[in-house]
Amino acid sequence: MGIVVVEICDASLINEVDVEQILESEYSEVSVVKYDCLSFCGLCRVRPYAMVNGTRVFGKTAEECLKAIRSQIDEELAFYMD
């Protein structure tokens, strides 16, 4: 398991892109975990989101959310690598 964990809900709009394949190929320190539900009722149907080490990350589109996830990953890695 990576030092940065990205959690996504199976019903989340972020699944319009292959988050797991994209992020795990870009970052060896990242593990993407898919769940049936992350218990933020209805949020996954409103806009794309994911959890990055427990922090909710949003975007208006799947691509924008993926960009925000990368930014949060970079912040997390900077913290752990310093």
C-alpha positions as CSV (number, residue, x, y, z in Angstrom):
1,M,0.0,0.0,0.0
2,G,1.2,3.5,-0.8
3,I,1.8,6.3,1.6
4,V,-1.0,8.3,-0.1
5,V,-4.3,6.6,-0.3
6,V,-6.9,7.8,-2.8
7,E,-10.4,6.5,-2.0
8,I,-13.2,6.7,-4.5
9,C,-16.8,5.6,-4.5
10,D,-18.0,3.2,-7.2
11,A,-20.9,5.6,-8.0
12,S,-18.7,8.8,-8.1
13,L,-18.7,10.8,-11.3
14,I,-14.8,10.7,-11.0
15,N,-15.1,7.2,-12.6
16,E,-15.6,8.8,-16.0
17,V,-11.8,8.5,-16.1
18,D,-9.7,5.5,-15.0
19,V,-8.4,7.1,-11.8
20,E,-6.7,3.9,-10.5
21,Q,-4.7,3.3,-13.6
22,I,-3.8,6.9,-14.2
23,L,-2.6,7.7,-10.6
24,E,-0.9,4.4,-9.8
25,S,1.1,4.7,-13.0
26,E,2.1,8.3,-12.3
27,Y,2.9,7.9,-8.6
28,S,4.5,4.8,-7.1
29,E,3.6,6.1,-3.6
30,V,-0.2,6.1,-4.3
31,S,-2.7,3.4,-3.8
32,V,-6.2,3.9,-5.2
33,V,-9.0,2.1,-3.3
34,K,-12.5,1.7,-4.7
35,Y,-15.4,1.3,-2.3
36,D,-19.1,0.6,-2.9
37,C,-19.9,3.7,-0.8
38,L,-17.9,6.2,1.2
39,S,-21.0,7.3,3.2
40,F,-21.2,10.8,1.9
41,C,-24.8,10.2,0.8
42,G,-25.6,11.6,-2.6
43,L,-22.3,13.5,-3.0
44,C,-21.0,11.1,-5.6
45,R,-23.9,11.9,-7.9
46,V,-23.6,15.7,-7.5
47,R,-20.0,16.2,-8.6
48,P,-16.8,14.2,-9.0
49,Y,-14.9,13.8,-5.7
50,A,-12.4,11.5,-4.0
51,M,-10.7,11.2,-0.6
52,V,-6.9,11.7,-0.5
53,N,-5.5,10.6,2.9
54,G,-8.9,11.6,4.4
55,T,-9.3,14.9,2.7
56,R,-12.2,15.4,0.3
57,V,-11.2,16.7,-3.1
58,F,-13.7,18.0,-5.6
59,G,-14.0,19.2,-9.2
60,K,-16.7,20.3,-11.6
61,T,-15.6,17.6,-14.1
62,A,-13.8,14.4,-13.7
63,E,-10.7,15.9,-15.4
64,E,-10.8,18.9,-13.0
65,C,-11.2,16.6,-10.0
66,L,-8.2,14.5,-11.2
67,K,-6.1,17.6,-11.4
68,A,-7.2,18.5,-7.8
69,I,-6.3,15.0,-6.7
70,R,-2.8,15.3,-8.2
71,S,-2.4,18.6,-6.4
72,Q,-3.4,17.1,-3.1
73,I,-1.1,14.1,-3.7
74,D,1.8,16.4,-4.4
75,E,1.1,18.3,-1.1
76,E,0.9,15.0,0.8
77,L,4.1,13.7,-0.7
78,A,5.9,17.0,0.1
79,F,4.9,16.5,3.7
80,Y,6.1,12.9,3.9
81,M,9.3,13.4,1.8
82,D,10.6,16.4,3.8
